[in-house]
Amino acid sequence: MTAYTKPHLSFADQVRLLKSRGLIIDDEAEAERLLSIIGYYRLSGYWYTFRRQHTGRPRGDDFVEGTTFRTVVRLYDADRRLKLSVLDAIERIEIAVRVLIGFTLGRHGAYAHLDTSNLDGRFVHSTGGRASTYDRWLRKVLTAQTRSSEDFVQHFQHKYDGRLPVWVMTEILDFGSLSYLFQGMKVSDRNEIAARLDILDPRGDGNGAALANWLRVLNYIRNVCAHHSRLWNRNLVDQIAPSQLRAIPDLRHLSDRGVTHFRIYSTLCIIGFLLARIGQRPEWVAQIQALVSEEFPACGRGLHELGFAAGWSAERPWVGL
């Protein structure tokens, strides 16, 4: 194991190092300022693809001729704006899904989530003496309830027996716990919610399995955006399952061979589809289209780094994107 030996550098030294590697910096004072508020390491994720590629070897430290610090910062800002738009859209989808889950489970009773007969057997089943997924999920929910300072939680604690009806409980869940709860619902309930959102299987029935996959992906993307990590050119750990999409006309193109799902494009399609189904932000698609078609190419980057297929703008592959 090799010890880390690189020295601590002042912001001025960081500027000098970048210039020595061929990065064009016209305003050194401004570069120092930006490095001091964005950070060398964070920006390095954006200048990595501008580093020279040597045949048969990893990228070198030297930059491709003509690369400017201003371009790197513009690319960082384009990604920042993309993340803000995606985070805004996911928030709207998350809130709508909370309502649908609480409403659907609530028909089984106010405390349907506390009665395992209302949930999928695989969710509540334990093996080998280990806690079930449901048991782990419920512990997390009860911890969140205990820690919550929301007025409505305090109301139920003081006026009633402390248990939250399912349509109230969903309001204190983080997106990950909400996604787990959806996966733990009975197949018929999951499919009903999917059908409300026009997420259908080849028979025309609601496809809860597809929605479960989408929620996992959206939770992952939400965390990337909320933690200010890089979204552009990122290989996604959780990905949209293309096999579930052929029966959905607006998304059918995502099931074609050659479509890249380890980048953000297919997830943007899913987000736009869901926003349209919940009647939110009709202008969102146009904003994303303008952002990706103007800003990233202006930085010298290809849209394939976001997963867009060649010629996407000349087609109508989905609801506007």
C-alpha positions, -999 to +999 in steps of 0.1 A: +000+000+000+014+034-011+014+063+014-001+096+002+028+121+000+014+150-020+019+183-001-007+208+010-009+237-015-021+272-011-047+283-036-020+304-054+001+272-056-028+253-070-032+279-098+005+276-106+003+238-107-026+239-131-008+264-153+023+243-153+002+214-167-011+235-196-044+248-182-051+283-195-059+307-167-064+343-178-074+357-144-053+341-116-070+360-088-104+348-099-091+313-103-078+314-067-111+327-055-131+299-073-107+273-060-112+286-025-150+283-027-155+253-050-123+233-043-096+218-063-107+182-058-143+189-068-133+207-099-109+180-108-139+157-117-147+182-144-113+188-158-104+151-158-118+145-194-098+176-205-065+159-195-044+144-223-051+108-232-019+089-240-021+058-261-022+026-240-017+046-208-040+063-182-047+100-187-017+122-180-017+152-157-012+176-187-042+192-203-053+191-239-040+221-257-064+251-255-082+240-223-092+269-202-101+272-165-131+292-176-144+262-196-140+239-167-159+262-144-187+266-170-190+228-172-192+226-134-219+253-134-239+235-161-238+203-140-249+223-109-279+237-128-288+203-141-287+189-106-309+217-092-335+210-120-334+173-114-337+177-076-367+200-080-385+175-102-377+146-080-391+165-050-424+169-068-426+132-078-416+121-043-445+141-027-470+127-052-458+092-045-461+098-007-498+107-012-505+077-034-488+052-010-506+066+020-540+067+002-537+032-011-525+016+021-549+036+041-579+018+026-567-013+045-569+007+078-554+037+094-525+016+107-521-007+077-484-004+079-484-019+114-503-050+103-481-073+082-511-090+066-514-058+045-479-062+031-460-085+007-449-117+023-413-113+011-411-080+028-422-092+062-406-127+061-375-133+082-350-162+077-324-177+099-335-157+129-325-125+113-348-094+113-370-091+082-367-061+058-400-049+073-386-051+109-356-030+099-378-006+080-402-002+109-373+005+134-361+032+111-396+047+109-401+047+146-367+063+151-377+090+126-409+095+145-392+098+179-367+124+165-393+144+145-401+179+157-430+183+132-461+198+148-484+171+134-462+144+150-463+161+183-501+164+180-505+126+176-481+120+204-500+141+229-536+137+218-536+100+208-516+069+215-486+081+195-492+058+165-493+077+132-519+068+106-502+055+074-512+087+055-494+107+082-465+083+086-455+086+050-448+123+055-419+116+078-402+090+056-371+098+037-372+088+000-352+056+007-377+044+033-406+054+011-391+033-017-387+004+006-423+007+017-435+007-019-416-025-026-431-040+005-467-034-005-488-062-020-484-066-057-520-055-063-515-022-045-482-015-062-498-022-096-527+001-088-504+030-080-484+023-112-516+022-132-526+057-119-493+069-133-498+052-167-469+028-160-483-003-177-472-038-186-477-055-220-512-065-210-522-030-201-522-035-164-503-014-139-466-024-137-456-020-100-422-037-107-412-009-131-422+018-106-403+001-078-372+002-100-378+038-109-381+048-073-348+031-064-331+050-092-347+083-083-337+079-047-301+073-058-301+103-081-317+124-054-288+116-031-262+124-058-278+158-063-285+165-026-249+158-017-236+180-046-218+151-063-211+151-100-241+140-122-226+148-156-205+119-170-214+098-139-217+060-141-249+053-122-249+026-097-287+021-098-301+021-133-334+021-151-344-015-162-351-013-199-371-046-200-400-028-182-404+000-207-415-015-241-452-013-232-450+024-224-452+044-258-434+075-245-405+054-231-404+026-256-372+039-272-354+033-239-357-005-244-339-004-277-304-019-279-277+007-278-294+030-253-271+038-224-287+034-190-256+039-168-258+076-176-285+101-167-304+103-200-329+075-194-336+088-159-343+122-173-369+106-196-385+088-166-386+121-146-402+139-175-428+111-179-437+111-143-440+149-141-464+149-170-485+122-152-488+142-120-495+174-138-464+192-127-438+215-144-447+212-181-419+235-189-393+213-172-386+192-203-379+223-224-356+237-197-336+205-196-335+203-234-321+239-236-296+233-208-281+201-223-281+213-259-265+247-252-243+244-222-225+211-224-215+214-261-204+249-254-179+234-230-166+210-257-184+180-243-205+155-262-240+147-251-231+110-251-214+117-218-249+122-204-262+091-222-279+110-251-279+091-284-265+108-315-291+128-333-315+128-303-326+164-310-337+156-345-360+129-332-389+129-308-378+101-286-401+110-257-422+139-244-400+166-257-365+156-247 
